[in-house]
Amino acid sequence: MSADRGARLAALSPAKRALFESMRSVSEDGPFLALRRRGSRPPLFLLHAADGSASAYLTLARHLSDDQPAYGVSFDGSATGAVDLRSLSRRHLTRILGARPVGPYMLAGWSSGGLLALEVARLLRDQGREVSLIALLDTPPPPLEPERSPDAVALLTAFALQRAAARGGPPPDLTGLPGTDPEQRVTTVRQALLAVGHQVGTHDAFERETAVFLALARASALHRPAPVDRPLDVLRASSFPGTAAPWRAYGSGLREHLVPGDHMSLLRAPHAATVGAVLDRRCEAASSAPATAPPSKRSDR
């Protein structure tokens, strides 16, 4: 490392310096983001949320055991049309089986990534494959009543706030967004992020990023998960009231783990250390658990 680069690194806050060091050991490994390559346990596959990127797990992965391989699964296509979570899960399943033809499989996902983890687990079980861990990281339970497609303004607001929180910056002012011409809303969000100091890239790149989020967020809101014959580990942010009990209908058992932080902060320092420790303990337990009997064959829903 050059002296100049070392000086710039030393000037960073401890949290940002640790994240930079973790990113130096991360690389694209075929269709996956290799968060941790080495270890004797079965790999943990962490599925992307509505932003389509597995980079949200960079800090979390630093707090897994040295014996725990971990790979991020990112969105692999464009968002020019509607996205269906079941079809997307089948694509992710193909990628995972290409990298690991024989189980057991450990799956996790933050936010709507938990829906993908659950659906991939169901597909694996329908093929008679062993799934030893399904971990939902603050994934909201499905609503009791079917929802219509979410409002575009609400989704764009969620996108901007999630993007700002993921980068540790201040939230943008979006008070004028509801009255904005629909054709100008993405531009308005980009300018609001720029106004509070966020780096957003070119307009075209930002439009693509927004399109992916909108497509995946709509798909997640409309998705209705099917139950899986495996227990669920639900890690729930303690900052908000509620319970993981609604998830009981979607697995053969439920383990609820309260972790510090809110929905946006639990994957960042300092809370990622606790979340990582809880997830690592579940990975260790899943790695030593006996295999379960394959389920009876069911048709794909």
C-alpha positions, 0 to 999 in steps of 0.5 A: 500500500502506498504512503498516500493511500495508507494516510487516507485509510488512517483518516477514516473512522474505525467503522469505515476503515474496517469496512474498507479492509473487508471489501479488499478480501471480497470478490466476484466469484462467478455469479456470487459475491464471495464474502468468505471463501474458506471454512469447513462448514457448508456455505451460507448463501445470503440473498439480495433484498429489493436493491438487488445487491448482495453488498449489504452483507459486507459488514455482517460477513466480517462477524461470521466465524472464520470457519463459515464460508459465505456468498452473496447472491445478487439480482442477475437481470435487468428490470425492464419488465415485471419480476416474479419472485417465484421465477427469480427464485428458480433462477437463483436455485439454478445458480446455487445448484451449479456451485453446490450440487449436493447439500446441505444448504444454508440460506438467509436474507435481509428484508425481502431477501428473506422471501427469496431465501424461503422460496429457494428453500422450498424449491430445494425441499421439493427436490428432496434436498437437505436445507439445514438453515433458513434465516430471515433477517428482519423480513416483514411477515406477509400481510393477512389480506392480499395487497395491490401493487404498491404506490410508486411514490411510497416505493421511491421514498423507501428506495431513497431512505434505504439507499441513504441509510445503507451508506450511513448518510443523512436522509433526503428531503422528499416532501415535494415528491408526491406533487412531482410529475411522474416522469420527473420523480426519479430525477427529483429523488436523485437531486434530493440525495445529491442535496444532502451529500450522497454520491449517486453516479450518472443519471442513467446508472441511477435510473437503472438502480431505481428500476431494479428496486421498484421491480423487486419491491413490487414483486416482494409486496405481491408475493405470497410465500408457501410453507416449507417443512423446515424450521425458520430462524427469524432475527427481528430488530428490537427497535420496533414492536411486534412479533415473529409469530406470523411466520409460524405458519410458513415453517415447521418451527420458529426460533425468534431472535431479537437483535439490536437496531432497526430495519435499516441499521441492523446490518451496519456497525455496531449492530452487525456484530450482534446479528453476525454472532447470532447468525453464526451460532445458528450456522454452527448448529445447522452444520452439526444437525442430523439430516432430515428425511426428504419431503414427499414430492409436491408440485411446484406452485 
